[in-house]
Amino acid sequence: MRVSVFLLALVTLTLSASSQFWTSTGGPPASSSCLATNSKGHVFVGTPFSKVYRSADRGVTWEQFDQGIDDGGPTFYSISQIKVDEDNVLYAAIDGLGIFKSLNDGQSWQKMDIGLTTSKTARMTVDVRKLPGQETRILVGSDDGAKRLRMRLSSNNGVSFDSIPMTGLPGATSSLFEVFLSPTSGKIFCSVAYNKGLYRSENLGVTWKRIDNGDGNSNESDDLYTTFAADKDGNIYVGRNALPGSDRTKNAVVLKSTNDGEQWSYLLSGWDNRDITNNRISAISFGANGNMWVTTEKNSGPFMATNYGAGPWSVVSSGISGDGASTGIVVTKDNHVFVAPSGEPIYRHLDPSSVSESAASMIHTQVMPNPASDRITLTVVVDVASTVYVDLLNIAGQRVIDGYSASLTPGESNRVSLSTTALPQGVYTMRAYANGSVTAQSVIIAR
């Protein structure tokens, strides 16, 4: 076996123009209003045009589905949310129509009987949750005007829905923005627009309690909460809108509760603190190793933080042609991240540790030593004639060294030696490409 060796000098830690984090998928051929993913790794895109698009191949192709939603008439309906239950059943909140369910991966949709008649102007919201030992619960909110704010809950997988009282919620000019089911209990949540706050009920709507910072003693009392999310440990996150007079942060920001909404903490480490009037958090999602992804409705972003938002936030926008404003972001089971920039196609970042785009060429690598101190060496072997590209990524997925390449014949081994003396301690990813296949290994730099 012939061995060739070349050394790479690490000269910069900045992201080069040739190493973009995001890549456009080129589709779907419509603007997006929301994103979702299921346990198969499929990605779903809701649109303002009565259609759902699905990609089952990591964004390479997009299939259009509207059976049961689009009646062929001139009116389009916006799909504001898509939720997925443990059995990969899809639930779509469609403004002006109601709640629809798909049992076949989005190919067809059936309207659910939630016990409400909605007008064409009604804004719909839905959440789905299954607690241990219980059937799937479905919480629905309908905002059909200030005098027609209604909620329905099914505790039996959608077979029947019960009315949820809304006594105690603000009336008059209020607007129901989003509903949410606790991931750890039977409590239900809702956010009320027009800066009326965040509410929780422990008795299915008999009484409601305001649980945000609206105590009248700070400039946080006019919060508008627009997005809910929960991590695998049952912690709850809400997106708060931008408040130019805030004592805490001017820009839209995420809050976290570790005790079912009793207390909230601001995730502010490194957060963008510009005053962007009326900016809102549009989506929150979670990836591997506690990485947390957030998008905003106005410019800046997407954002990523480690340790479920406790680590410092950074803007990860390299490759997106617009200003970063986005309608959604999701992370698949394989840790592939998909983002929907406003008015643009879907962009993706494929996790190199779980990608094999082509089976035509297999690539084998070995990293030594690991953990490393001043230098690491990657040995690469391919099964077919290939040009191999090698790079090193930091924890944010940014390339911290320009890519280098070598042409290899089958069975040939190539050793790539990297100086790590200028790198901070931490976890990195060494990645190698060959003929569409990708392999990656985590590398720990420790001194």
Secondary structure, 3 states (H helix, E strand, C coil): CCEEEEEECCCCCCCCCCCCCCEECCCCCCCCCEEEECCCCCEEEECCCCCEEEECCCCCCCEEECECCCCCCCCCCCEEEEEECCCCCEEEEECCCEEEEECCCCCECEECCCCCCCCCCCEEEEEEECCCCCCCEEEEEEECCCCCEEEEEECCCCCCCEECCCCCCCCCCCCEEEEEECCCCCCEEEEECCCCEEEEECCCCCCCEECCCCCCCCCCCCCCEEEEEECCCCCEEEEECCCCCCCCCCCCEEEEECCCCCCCEECCCCCCCCCCCCCCEEEEEECHHHCEEEEECCCCCCEEECHHHCCCCEECCCCCCCCCCEEEEEECCCCCEEEEECCCCCEEECCHHHCECCCCCCEEEEEECCCECCEEEEEEEECCCEEEEEEEECCCCCECCCCEEEEECCCCEEEEEEECCCCCCEEEEEEEEECCEEEEEEEEECC
